[in-house]
């Protein structure tokens, strides 16, 4: 089992969660569509050659984003990452993948 965390603007929050749930991520026992989310601020500076969804090249941009966390079975993690990247508006979505241990 993995924990997948990603950062997304509110405009694409539901779209990205839906894409992940459709491939089977976010399932815990007899429950599906499970996720945790919180609002915060992210920042980035688009460099030359980038095509930013938000902000301007060369300028630091601060944006309200949600951090979303959900679980994903081992066999689904690559499909989940593909679904996240396809649904996410950013050219380079920020995400983290952690292997979970069972005790």
Backbone as a chain_set.jsonl record, in Angstrom:
{"seq": "XXXXXXXXXXXXXXXXXXXXXXXXXXXXXXXXXXXXXXXXXXXXXXXXXXXXXXXXXXXXXXXXXXXXXXXXXXXXXXXXXXXXXXXXXXXXXXXXXXXXXXX", "coords": {"N": [[0.855, -1.177, 0.0], [0.458, 2.241, -0.724], [0.864, 5.72, 0.184], [-0.35, 8.506, -1.334], [0.346, 11.814, -1.91], [-0.562, 15.027, -2.974], [-0.479, 18.317, -4.512], [-2.719, 20.873, -5.369], [-4.513, 23.405, -7.198], [-7.625, 24.912, -6.135], [-9.422, 24.98, -8.257], [-9.095, 22.582, -9.631], [-9.39, 20.598, -7.801], [-11.559, 18.719, -7.238], [-11.716, 17.427, -9.697], [-9.194, 16.132, -9.927], [-9.263, 14.396, -7.709], [-11.476, 12.801, -8.399], [-10.501, 11.545, -10.733], [-8.474, 9.961, -9.631], [-9.952, 8.334, -7.854], [-11.474, 6.931, -9.702], [-9.668, 5.129, -10.817], [-9.267, 3.464, -8.726], [-7.839, 4.3, -6.481], [-7.744, 5.501, -3.061], [-9.231, 3.706, -1.56], [-10.231, 2.105, 1.35], [-10.543, -0.687, 3.093], [-13.908, -1.442, 3.403], [-14.681, 0.972, 2.31], [-14.724, 3.608, -0.081], [-13.399, 6.311, -2.129], [-11.936, 7.751, -0.247], [-10.189, 10.347, 1.29], [-7.946, 12.872, 2.499], [-7.732, 16.334, 3.015], [-6.298, 19.619, 2.942], [-6.147, 23.194, 3.039], [-3.653, 25.38, 1.891], [-0.692, 27.331, 1.201], [1.204, 27.452, -1.737], [4.291, 27.931, -3.525], [6.116, 29.051, -6.396], [8.477, 29.571, -9.093], [8.202, 30.058, -12.382], [10.436, 28.968, -14.868], [12.552, 29.846, -17.718], [11.391, 28.442, -20.734], [9.302, 27.103, -19.587], [5.735, 26.489, -19.406], [3.608, 27.907, -17.764], [0.634, 27.196, -15.88], [-0.386, 28.917, -14.033], [0.75, 32.175, -13.036], [3.73, 34.02, -14.079], [6.55, 33.632, -16.236], [9.711, 33.737, -14.694], [8.864, 35.16, -12.471], [8.151, 35.047, -9.021], [5.515, 33.177, -7.743], [2.749, 32.939, -5.632], [0.275, 30.791, -4.487], [-2.983, 29.703, -3.484], [-3.42, 26.421, -2.554], [-4.6, 23.05, -2.38], [-3.577, 20.405, -0.297], [-3.707, 17.075, -0.835], [-4.274, 13.873, 0.438], [-4.19, 10.385, 0.021], [-4.744, 6.821, 0.005], [-3.316, 4.063, -1.838], [-3.402, 1.022, -3.535], [-0.655, -1.217, -4.131], [-0.636, -2.388, -6.722], [-1.972, -0.523, -8.221], [-0.667, 1.906, -8.261], [0.891, 3.06, -10.382], [-1.025, 3.487, -12.379], [-2.61, 5.287, -10.972], [-0.872, 7.486, -10.668], [-0.546, 8.19, -13.36], [-3.2, 8.937, -13.921], [-3.499, 11.112, -12.168], [-1.599, 12.945, -13.234], [-2.723, 13.369, -15.767], [-5.132, 14.645, -15.13], [-4.41, 16.878, -13.733], [-3.775, 20.41, -13.69], [-1.23, 21.577, -13.809], [1.93, 21.893, -15.437], [4.068, 20.546, -14.307], [3.16, 18.674, -11.957], [3.246, 18.709, -8.378], [3.961, 16.075, -6.267], [3.969, 13.384, -3.855], [5.035, 10.117, -2.975], [4.648, 7.558, -0.73], [5.715, 4.525, 0.691], [3.718, 2.401, 2.588], [3.818, 0.724, 5.685], [2.584, -2.262, 7.138], [1.422, -3.018, 10.327]], "CA": [[0.0, 0.0, 0.0], [1.151, 3.519, -0.778], [0.144, 6.957, 0.444], [-0.088, 9.48, -2.373], [0.038, 13.197, -1.519], [-0.319, 15.956, -4.066], [-0.861, 19.708, -4.296], [-3.535, 21.246, -6.523], [-5.371, 24.561, -6.959], [-9.026, 24.554, -5.894], [-10.118, 24.817, -9.533], [-8.949, 21.213, -10.11], [-9.418, 19.688, -6.649], [-12.516, 17.612, -7.416], [-11.348, 16.717, -10.924], [-8.071, 15.227, -9.673], [-9.716, 13.326, -6.811], [-12.348, 11.914, -9.169], [-9.645, 10.739, -11.607], [-7.802, 8.962, -8.801], [-10.951, 7.381, -7.361], [-11.915, 6.103, -10.836], [-8.714, 4.036, -11.049], [-9.238, 2.613, -7.54], [-7.136, 4.878, -5.333], [-8.629, 6.014, -2.018], [-10.077, 2.64, -1.009], [-9.792, 1.576, 2.642], [-11.509, -1.704, 3.524], [-15.218, -1.366, 2.761], [-14.959, 2.376, 1.981], [-13.955, 4.149, -1.196], [-13.371, 7.774, -2.228], [-11.377, 8.256, 1.006], [-9.077, 11.284, 1.121], [-7.799, 13.951, 3.47], [-7.254, 17.51, 2.301], [-6.241, 20.873, 3.684], [-5.791, 24.346, 2.231], [-2.428, 26.063, 2.276], [-0.099, 28.14, 0.139], [2.377, 26.951, -2.433], [4.962, 28.964, -4.304], [7.002, 28.578, -7.453], [8.894, 30.555, -10.08], [8.358, 29.421, -13.69], [11.705, 29.287, -15.524], [12.522, 29.892, -19.179], [11.019, 27.161, -21.329], [8.093, 26.577, -18.946], [4.433, 26.975, -19.859], [2.866, 27.846, -16.493], [-0.825, 27.307, -15.788], [-0.549, 30.133, -13.242], [1.972, 32.951, -12.867], [4.507, 34.466, -15.238], [7.947, 33.19, -16.238], [10.671, 34.586, -14.004], [8.288, 35.826, -11.302], [7.692, 34.184, -7.937], [4.053, 33.166, -7.668], [2.193, 32.273, -4.451], [-1.094, 30.404, -4.825], [-3.671, 28.807, -2.563], [-3.513, 25.058, -3.076], [-4.959, 21.995, -1.447], [-2.772, 19.193, -0.194], [-4.619, 15.938, -0.777], [-3.612, 12.611, 0.76], [-5.037, 9.198, -0.079], [-4.001, 5.57, -0.1], [-3.412, 3.397, -3.129], [-2.815, -0.321, -3.545], [0.581, -1.346, -4.906], [-0.9, -2.729, -8.125], [-2.644, 0.593, -8.883], [0.03, 3.176, -8.075], [1.301, 3.66, -11.652], [-2.253, 3.993, -13.009], [-3.037, 6.455, -10.206], [0.002, 8.61, -11.025], [-0.908, 8.597, -14.713], [-4.489, 9.63, -13.831], [-3.248, 12.399, -11.532], [-0.912, 13.817, -14.184], [-3.645, 13.705, -16.85], [-6.204, 15.504, -14.622], [-3.829, 18.035, -13.05], [-3.537, 21.49, -14.645], [0.154, 22.045, -13.836], [2.889, 21.243, -16.331], [4.86, 19.668, -13.436], [2.462, 18.56, -10.668], [4.037, 18.312, -7.214], [3.338, 14.967, -5.547], [4.847, 12.526, -3.062], [4.559, 8.746, -2.84], [5.273, 6.897, 0.412], [5.312, 3.14, 0.937], [3.17, 2.24, 3.938], [4.077, -0.567, 6.315], [1.463, -2.778, 7.912], [1.868, -3.554, 11.628]], "C": [[0.896, 1.234, 0.0], [0.249, 4.625, -0.26], [0.6, 7.934, -0.622], [-0.539, 10.841, -1.873], [0.322, 14.083, -2.723], [-0.899, 17.326, -3.739], [-1.562, 20.204, -5.551], [-4.337, 22.505, -6.209], [-6.831, 24.117, -6.836], [-9.784, 24.292, -7.19], [-10.089, 23.386, -10.053], [-8.96, 20.175, -8.98], [-10.318, 18.485, -6.909], [-12.166, 16.782, -8.644], [-10.218, 15.722, -10.679], [-8.48, 14.09, -8.74], [-10.562, 12.312, -7.577], [-11.526, 10.996, -10.078], [-8.941, 9.635, -10.826], [-8.775, 7.908, -8.285], [-11.395, 6.432, -8.476], [-10.954, 4.966, -11.142], [-8.536, 3.165, -9.811], [-8.448, 3.135, -6.362], [-8.165, 5.375, -4.317], [-9.558, 4.986, -1.421], [-9.45, 2.114, 0.275], [-10.861, 0.597, 3.118], [-12.793, -1.617, 2.711], [-15.63, 0.062, 2.422], [-14.14, 2.774, 0.762], [-14.087, 5.67, -1.197], [-12.879, 8.416, -0.927], [-10.189, 9.175, 0.701], [-9.081, 12.255, 2.286], [-7.245, 15.134, 2.703], [-7.214, 18.713, 3.225], [-5.732, 21.969, 2.749], [-4.523, 24.989, 2.779], [-1.933, 26.912, 1.122], [1.123, 27.449, -0.436], [3.023, 28.101, -3.173], [5.886, 28.325, -5.319], [7.373, 29.747, -8.346], [9.055, 29.807, -11.407], [9.647, 29.896, -14.369], [11.529, 29.361, -17.038], [12.221, 28.498, -19.723], [9.764, 26.571, -20.72], [6.853, 27.166, -19.608], [3.502, 26.933, -18.66], [1.36, 27.989, -16.658], [-1.187, 28.587, -15.055], [0.779, 30.865, -13.19], [2.648, 33.27, -14.187], [5.943, 33.966, -15.113], [8.833, 34.223, -15.538], [10.157, 35.276, -12.765], [7.814, 34.796, -10.276], [6.18, 34.308, -7.821], [3.64, 32.37, -6.427], [0.723, 32.018, -4.74], [-1.689, 29.546, -3.716], [-3.835, 27.458, -3.251], [-3.998, 24.143, -1.972], [-3.886, 20.926, -1.471], [-3.771, 18.064, 0.019], [-3.79, 14.694, -0.488], [-4.623, 11.486, 0.615], [-4.159, 7.968, -0.202], [-4.231, 4.951, -1.47], [-2.732, 2.039, -3.043], [-1.592, -0.349, -4.46], [0.29, -1.507, -6.396], [-1.504, -1.569, -8.911], [-1.828, 1.884, -8.911], [0.437, 3.824, -9.4], [0.094, 4.209, -12.419], [-2.734, 5.251, -12.298], [-2.178, 7.676, -10.563], [-0.289, 9.107, -12.447], [-2.212, 9.392, -14.712], [-4.32, 11.009, -13.21], [-2.628, 13.379, -12.533], [-1.843, 14.255, -15.316], [-4.712, 14.707, -16.393], [-5.689, 16.815, -14.038], [-3.515, 19.149, -14.047], [-2.073, 21.908, -14.784], [0.993, 21.23, -14.808], [3.723, 20.215, -15.557], [4.156, 19.554, -12.086], [3.414, 18.117, -9.552], [3.28, 17.201, -6.484], [4.415, 14.173, -4.814], [4.211, 11.153, -2.985], [5.351, 8.1, -1.71], [4.784, 5.461, 0.501], [4.859, 3.039, 2.379], [3.483, 0.835, 4.423], [2.845, -0.987, 7.114], [1.999, -3.405, 9.187], [0.774, -4.348, 12.275]], "O": [[1.948, 1.262, 0.639], [-0.975, 4.494, -0.261], [1.797, 8.163, -0.794], [-1.686, 11.001, -1.456], [1.329, 13.908, -3.408], [-1.7, 17.477, -2.816], [-1.079, 19.993, -6.664], [-4.798, 22.672, -5.08], [-7.221, 23.077, -7.367], [-10.695, 23.464, -7.215], [-10.959, 23.001, -10.834], [-8.586, 19.02, -9.184], [-9.866, 17.344, -6.804], [-12.308, 15.56, -8.626], [-10.272, 14.593, -11.167], [-8.088, 12.943, -8.955], [-10.384, 11.105, -7.42], [-11.818, 9.805, -10.184], [-8.825, 8.507, -11.304], [-8.456, 6.719, -8.28], [-11.662, 5.258, -8.22], [-11.373, 3.937, -11.673], [-7.742, 2.224, -9.831], [-8.389, 2.47, -5.328], [-9.316, 5.637, -4.667], [-10.577, 5.346, -0.832], [-8.283, 1.723, 0.29], [-11.956, 1.007, 3.502], [-12.77, -1.707, 1.483], [-16.821, 0.332, 2.263], [-13.003, 2.333, 0.594], [-14.796, 6.242, -0.369], [-13.344, 9.491, -0.546], [-9.294, 8.809, -0.061], [-10.092, 12.434, 2.967], [-6.386, 14.968, 1.837], [-7.997, 18.814, 4.17], [-4.991, 21.708, 1.801], [-4.354, 25.119, 3.992], [-2.674, 27.18, 0.176], [1.965, 26.93, 0.296], [2.389, 29.126, -3.421], [6.372, 27.21, -5.131], [6.695, 30.774, -8.368], [9.97, 28.994, -11.536], [9.91, 31.097, -14.432], [10.485, 28.984, -17.571], [12.741, 27.501, -19.223], [9.204, 25.626, -21.276], [6.913, 28.197, -20.277], [2.687, 26.018, -18.545], [0.876, 28.788, -17.46], [-2.16, 29.26, -15.397], [1.833, 30.236, -13.291], [2.206, 32.853, -15.257], [6.485, 33.886, -14.011], [8.709, 35.426, -15.768], [10.933, 35.922, -12.06], [7.163, 33.809, -10.619], [5.637, 35.412, -7.803], [4.125, 31.261, -6.204], [0.006, 32.915, -5.184], [-0.985, 28.758, -3.084], [-4.323, 27.371, -4.377], [-3.828, 24.425, -0.785], [-3.352, 20.584, -2.526], [-4.579, 18.102, 0.947], [-2.736, 14.484, -1.089], [-5.773, 11.616, 1.033], [-2.965, 8.073, -0.481], [-5.198, 5.266, -2.165], [-1.616, 1.927, -2.537], [-1.51, 0.4, -5.433], [0.901, -0.838, -7.229], [-1.547, -1.617, -10.14], [-2.254, 2.862, -9.525], [0.332, 5.044, -9.527], [0.179, 5.271, -13.036], [-3.214, 6.182, -12.944], [-2.705, 8.774, -10.739], [-0.278, 10.312, -12.699], [-2.328, 10.398, -15.411], [-4.929, 11.974, -13.671], [-3.087, 14.514, -12.659], [-1.76, 15.394, -15.775], [-5.153, 15.536, -17.19], [-6.458, 17.761, -13.867], [-3.035, 18.866, -15.144], [-1.708, 22.532, -15.78], [0.786, 20.028, -14.974], [4.046, 19.148, -16.08], [4.518, 20.269, -11.152], [4.274, 17.261, -9.758], [2.113, 17.361, -6.128], [5.605, 14.278, -5.114], [2.987, 11.033, -2.937], [6.582, 8.096, -1.731], [3.585, 5.201, 0.402], [5.532, 3.529, 3.286], [3.418, -0.127, 3.657], [2.155, -0.149, 7.693], [2.918, -4.223, 9.145], [0.96, -4.876, 13.372]]}, "num_chains": 1, "name": "protein.A"}
